[in-house]
């Protein structure tokens, strides 16, 4: 139980404001002495892999104006991940990491224990495979805890609808919710989005995004029996360990890697232009405002698995394609073209472009940051035709998103990115489904497609049944465009 003599964080902020205003002397506000008041924002990490460790690092690295913060609990289903993350964070942040053995939780129920270690107004970080987002989000909202959840936040339409449903309650409770689409916090992209909104490019007619590079993370997998480190691991934990290989868990490499470029193109078109509290339009009734809905309403796509064995002749059994090409269509006819590829030795590109009736824009290039955002009067990035560019060196958006979130918590500003994150994820679900089925897929079709894993809140032990199972040879169901038309596998 909280000390009854201690102020809540919000009371503390209000009190300091009143004291500062009342104690002005000769135009100088006297500093407030903290005394016994603990205004530390406590953080719990659920999912201690590389991205989780990075998010926790950012949480502990916020500027002095938004601190102090402290990591107090960690949960994972893999002890090696948990220990490795804690060791790295402790080396860098010292006593900002206060996670004794009794606040280190292993198992599927660990997320509850980690959230229960927080007070109302603290922050839970969710960086497990995205299929579990709604499960954790639901519990955090019940407990009155603020949330940072990594992108994507859904892997199918079922998950999207769950996030939207749960977030209605989060808004009622005024909870702050950040989503790891950190490019939305890019100062360069934000400035260019404002330029576009003010008409610098005229009407947007085409957007292009590219995420093309070699294989990444766990996007390719060989049979578990052929992997010495995994052959004795339980099926459910194996799939979670290799989550990029399984569509139910992550949306595949499509969702986890392409979402940044696809989302920032939607941003250029006007989806939640600079407003984290408004996702834009009604996702459950797009026909009501078809021409104005700021997210694509249909997708058609191609894709294929070009390589089926590794260099040792072992078969790939993951559910990903090696290349994707998606044409998204908006209600007003605008197109968004996305190219994705994970093949060695090919041309690499990581960028987003926009074409309008008044010119051409480079929204981002060469990765997440710095983004050399610029606008040109012609159709190419010819320096002679440049009419605008971001004028200063861009700061790190991974850190900026955390400073923005803590600023909202400290100063009680409206801040909820969950709807927008869910809809950006759903755009990915729609494009991926179009490639995997070979059909034109509408927003409603993707939103209401059969769930890929709807009972994840019921997982208890490591012997729980996995949402998808391999055949006798260790192969999992693969997308078969044209043969399986109404679902992905």
Residue pairs with C-beta under 8 A, 6 or more apart in sequence:
2 8
2 119
5 36
6 36
6 37
6 38
7 15
7 37
8 120
8 121
9 39
9 41
9 121
9 409
9 410
10 121
10 412
12 37
12 39
13 39
13 410
13 411
13 412
15 32
16 32
19 32
20 29
20 30
20 32
21 29
23 29
23 30
24 30
39 68
40 68
40 69
40 70
41 67
41 68
41 69
41 70
41 121
41 122
41 123
41 406
41 409
41 410
42 69
42 70
42 71
42 72
42 117
42 118
42 119
42 122
42 123
43 56
43 59
43 60
43 69
43 70
43 71
43 72
43 118
43 122
43 123
43 124
43 125
44 71
44 72
44 73
44 74
44 75
44 114
44 115
44 117
44 118
44 122
44 123
44 124
44 125
45 52
45 55
45 56
45 71
45 73
45 74
45 75
45 85
45 114
45 125
45 127
46 52
46 74
46 75
46 76
46 110
46 111
46 114
46 115
46 124
46 125
46 126
46 127
46 128
46 136
47 75
47 76
47 125
47 126
47 127
47 128
47 129
47 150
48 74
48 75
48 76
48 78
48 81
48 82
48 84
48 85
48 86
48 127
49 76
49 81
49 85
49 127
51 127
51 150
51 180
52 76
52 85
52 125
52 127
52 128
52 150
53 84
53 85
53 88
53 89
54 398
55 125
55 127
55 148
55 150
55 180
55 402
56 71
56 85
56 89
56 125
57 89
57 92
57 93
58 398
58 399
58 401
58 402
59 69
59 71
59 123
59 125
59 148
59 402
60 69
60 70
60 71
60 89
60 92
60 93
60 96
60 97
61 93
61 399
61 402
62 69
62 399
62 402
62 403
62 406
63 403
65 407
66 403
66 406
66 407
66 410
67 406
68 96
69 96
69 406
70 96
70 97
70 98
71 89
71 93
71 96
71 97
71 98
71 99
72 98
72 99
72 103
72 117
72 118
73 99
73 103
73 104
73 105
73 113
73 114
73 117
73 118
74 82
74 85
74 86
74 99
74 103
74 104
74 105
74 114
75 82
75 104
75 105
75 106
75 110
75 111
75 113
75 114
76 82
76 85
76 105
76 106
76 110
76 128
77 106
77 107
77 108
77 110
77 237
77 240
77 462
78 106
78 237
78 241
79 106
82 104
82 106
86 97
86 99
86 104
89 97
90 97
103 113
103 114
103 117
105 111
105 113
105 114
107 461
107 462
108 459
108 460
108 461
108 462
108 464
109 460
111 126
111 128
111 132
111 135
111 136
111 139
112 139
114 124
115 124
115 136
115 139
115 140
115 143
115 145
116 143
118 124
118 143
118 145
120 143
120 144
120 145
121 144
121 145
121 146
121 409
122 145
122 146
123 145
123 146
123 147
123 148
123 405
123 409
124 136
124 140
124 145
124 146
124 147
124 148
125 147
125 148
125 149
125 150
126 132
126 133
126 136
126 137
126 140
126 147
126 148
126 149
126 150
127 149
127 150
127 180
128 136
128 240
129 155
129 240
129 243
129 249
129 250
130 150
130 151
130 152
130 153
130 154
130 155
130 159
130 249
130 250
130 251
130 255
130 256
130 425
131 154
131 155
131 156
131 159
131 248
131 249
131 250
131 452
131 453
131 456
132 456
133 149
133 153
133 154
133 159
133 163
134 153
134 154
134 159
134 162
134 163
134 166
135 456
135 457
136 149
137 147
137 149
137 163
137 166
137 167
137 170
137 418
138 162
138 166
138 457
140 146
140 147
140 175
141 147
141 166
141 167
141 169
141 170
141 173
141 175
144 173
144 175
145 175
146 175
146 176
146 177
146 405
146 409
147 170
147 175
147 176
147 177
147 178
147 418
148 177
148 178
148 179
148 180
148 402
148 405
149 177
149 178
149 179
149 180
149 418
149 421
150 179
150 180
151 179
151 180
151 181
151 256
151 259
151 260
151 263
151 421
151 424
151 425
152 250
152 251
152 255
152 256
152 259
152 421
152 424
152 425
152 428
153 159
153 163
153 179
153 418
153 421
153 422
153 425
154 160
154 162
154 163
154 251
154 422
154 425
154 426
154 429
155 247
155 248
155 249
155 250
155 251
155 255
155 425
155 429
155 452
155 453
156 248
156 251
156 429
156 449
156 451
156 452
156 453
157 426
157 429
157 446
157 447
157 448
157 449
157 451
158 449
158 451
158 452
158 454
159 422
159 425
159 451
160 283
160 422
160 423
160 425
160 426
160 429
160 447
161 284
161 447
163 418
163 419
163 421
163 422
164 283
164 284
164 418
164 419
164 422
166 418
167 177
167 416
167 418
167 419
167 422
170 177
170 416
170 418
171 416
174 412
175 416
176 405
176 408
176 409
176 415
176 416
177 415
177 416
177 417
177 418
178 401
178 402
178 404
178 405
178 415
178 417
179 417
179 418
179 420
179 421
180 401
181 259
181 260
181 263
181 417
181 420
181 421
181 424
182 368
182 397
182 398
182 400
182 401
183 189
183 260
183 263
183 264
183 364
183 368
183 369
183 371
183 397
184 190
184 263
184 264
184 267
184 276
184 397
184 401
184 417
184 420
185 397
185 400
185 401
185 404
186 364
186 368
186 369
186 371
186 394
186 397
186 400
187 390
187 394
187 395
187 397
187 400
188 369
188 370
188 371
188 372
188 373
188 390
188 394
189 264
189 267
189 363
189 364
189 371
189 373
190 274
191 373
191 390
192 361
192 363
192 373
192 374
192 375
192 388
192 390
193 267
193 268
193 273
193 274
194 274
195 201
195 375
195 388
196 204
196 268
196 354
196 356
196 361
197 270
197 273
197 274
199 358
200 356
200 358
200 359
200 375
200 387
200 388
201 354
201 355
201 356
201 357
201 358
201 359
201 360
201 361
201 375
202 356
202 357
202 358
202 359
203 356
203 357
204 268
204 269
204 270
204 334
204 354
204 355
204 356
205 334
205 335
205 355
205 356
205 357
206 334
206 335
206 336
206 337
206 354
206 355
207 265
207 268
207 269
207 334
207 335
207 336
207 337
207 352
207 353
207 354
207 355
208 265
208 336
208 337
208 338
208 339
208 352
208 353
208 354
208 355
209 258
209 261
209 262
209 264
209 265
209 336
209 337
209 338
209 339
209 351
209 352
209 353
210 261
210 338
210 339
210 340
210 349
210 350
210 351
210 352
211 257
211 258
211 260
211 261
211 338
211 339
211 340
211 341
211 349
211 350
212 339
212 340
212 341
212 346
212 347
212 348
212 349
212 350
213 341
213 342
213 348
213 350
214 342
214 343
214 344
214 345
214 348
215 342
215 343
215 344
216 244
216 253
216 257
216 342
217 244
217 253
217 256
218 241
218 242
218 243
218 244
218 245
218 318
219 244
219 245
219 252
219 253
219 318
219 320
219 342
220 245
220 310
220 316
220 318
220 320
220 342
221 227
221 242
221 245
221 316
221 317
221 318
222 310
222 314
222 315
222 316
222 317
223 314
223 315
223 317
223 470
223 473
223 474
223 475
224 230
224 231
224 233
224 235
224 238
224 470
224 474
225 231
225 474
226 314
226 474
230 238
230 241
230 242
233 241
234 462
234 463
235 465
235 466
235 469
235 470
236 459
236 462
236 463
236 464
236 465
236 466
237 462
239 245
239 246
239 249
239 466
239 467
239 468
240 249
242 318
243 249
243 250
244 250
244 252
244 253
244 256
244 318
244 320
245 252
245 317
245 318
245 319
245 320
246 252
246 318
246 319
246 467
246 468
246 476
247 319
247 432
247 436
247 452
247 488
247 489
248 452
248 453
248 467
248 468
249 453
249 467
250 256
251 425
251 428
251 429
251 432
252 319
252 320
252 432
253 320
253 340
253 342
254 320
254 321
254 324
254 340
254 428
254 431
254 432
254 435
255 425
255 428
255 429
255 432
257 340
258 324
258 338
258 340
258 428
258 431
259 424
259 425
259 428
260 368
261 338
261 350
261 351
261 352
261 364
262 328
262 336
262 338
262 424
262 427
262 428
262 431
263 271
263 424
263 427
264 352
264 363
264 364
265 336
265 338
265 352
265 354
265 363
266 294
266 295
266 296
266 336
266 424
266 427
267 273
268 352
268 354
268 361
268 363
269 294
269 330
269 334
269 336
270 280
270 294
271 279
271 280
271 294
271 295
271 420
271 423
271 424
272 278
272 279
272 280
272 294
272 420
273 280
273 294
276 414
276 415
276 416
276 417
276 420
277 414
277 415
277 416
278 419
278 420
279 419
279 420
279 422
279 423
280 293
280 294
280 295
280 420
280 423
281 289
281 292
281 293
281 294
281 295
282 288
282 289
283 295
283 422
283 423
283 426
283 443
283 447
284 447
286 293
286 297
286 331
286 443
286 444
289 331
290 297
290 331
291 331
291 332
292 331
292 332
293 330
293 331
294 330
295 330
295 423
295 424
295 426
295 427
295 443
296 328
296 329
296 330
296 336
296 427
296 430
296 443
297 329
297 330
297 331
297 442
297 443
298 328
298 329
298 430
298 440
298 441
298 442
298 443
299 326
299 327
299 328
299 329
299 430
299 431
299 433
299 434
299 440
299 441
299 446
300 326
300 327
300 434
300 439
300 440
300 441
301 324
301 325
301 326
301 327
301 431
301 432
301 434
301 435
302 324
302 325
302 435
302 438
302 481
303 321
303 322
303 323
303 324
303 325
303 435
303 436
303 481
304 321
304 322
304 323
305 316
305 320
305 321
305 322
305 478
306 322
306 323
306 343
307 316
307 322
307 343
308 315
308 316
309 315
309 316
310 316
315 475
317 470
317 474
317 475
317 476
318 476
319 476
319 477
319 478
319 479
319 488
319 489
320 342
321 435
321 436
321 479
322 341
322 342
322 343
323 340
323 341
323 342
323 343
324 338
324 339
324 340
324 341
324 431
324 432
324 435
325 337
325 338
325 339
325 340
325 435
326 337
326 338
326 340
326 431
326 434
326 435
327 335
327 336
327 337
328 335
328 336
328 337
328 338
328 427
328 430
328 431
329 335
329 336
330 336
338 431
339 349
350 365
350 366
350 367
351 362
351 363
351 364
351 365
351 366
352 363
352 364
352 365
353 360
353 361
353 362
353 363
354 360
354 361
354 363
355 361
355 379
358 377
359 375
359 376
359 377
359 378
359 379
359 385
359 387
360 375
360 376
360 378
360 379
360 380
360 381
361 373
361 374
361 375
361 376
362 372
362 373
362 374
362 376
362 381
363 371
363 373
364 371
364 372
364 373
365 371
365 372
366 372
368 397
368 398
369 394
369 396
369 397
370 393
370 394
371 390
371 394
372 389
372 390
373 389
373 390
374 381
374 386
374 388
374 389
374 390
375 386
375 387
375 388
375 389
376 382
376 385
376 386
376 387
377 385
377 387
378 385
404 415
405 415
407 413
408 414
408 415
409 415
426 443
426 446
426 447
429 446
429 449
430 441
430 442
430 443
430 445
430 446
431 441
432 488
433 441
433 445
433 446
433 449
433 488
434 440
434 441
435 479
435 481
436 479
436 481
436 484
436 488
436 489
437 479
437 481
437 482
437 484
437 485
437 486
437 487
437 488
438 481
438 482
438 485
439 485
449 486
449 487
450 486
450 487
452 467
452 468
452 488
453 467
456 467
458 464
468 476
468 477
468 489
469 476
470 476
476 489
477 489
478 489
479 488
479 489
480 489
